Amino acid sequence: MKILADLHISPETVLFLKSLGHDTVRVNEVMPPTSSDKEIVQAAITSNRVVLTQDLDFSEIIALSGKTKPSLISLRLSSSRIEHVNSILDKILPMVENDIMTGAIISVEDERVRIRKLPF
């Protein structure tokens, strides 16, 4: 899976995702760290990557676009501890991979994963 991690995602989580075999880059590696959310969404479309974030603004931007890309993984976890985030991602990524490939917004909570197919 090709992932574009927002700045709220730890570099350690990016390394963890790479260790799982995911082609993962952090926003600041491929564009200015001051890029807007809309610019990040466009970069994800251009590079065929899924956006991984803890920022809730991305859901609205992607939903209102009317498009099937990019997919979004929105983390809404009780803890931002790296170990917790990595554990949840390790568990859910294999479960949602097909949905991500066809276009979806994936909302990840501690005990629940919601999948909404794109476009809305």
Helices and strands as residue ranges (DSSP letters): E 2-5, H 11-19, E 23-26, H 27-30, H 37-46, E 50-53, H 57-65, E 72-75, H 82-102, E 104-108, E 113-117
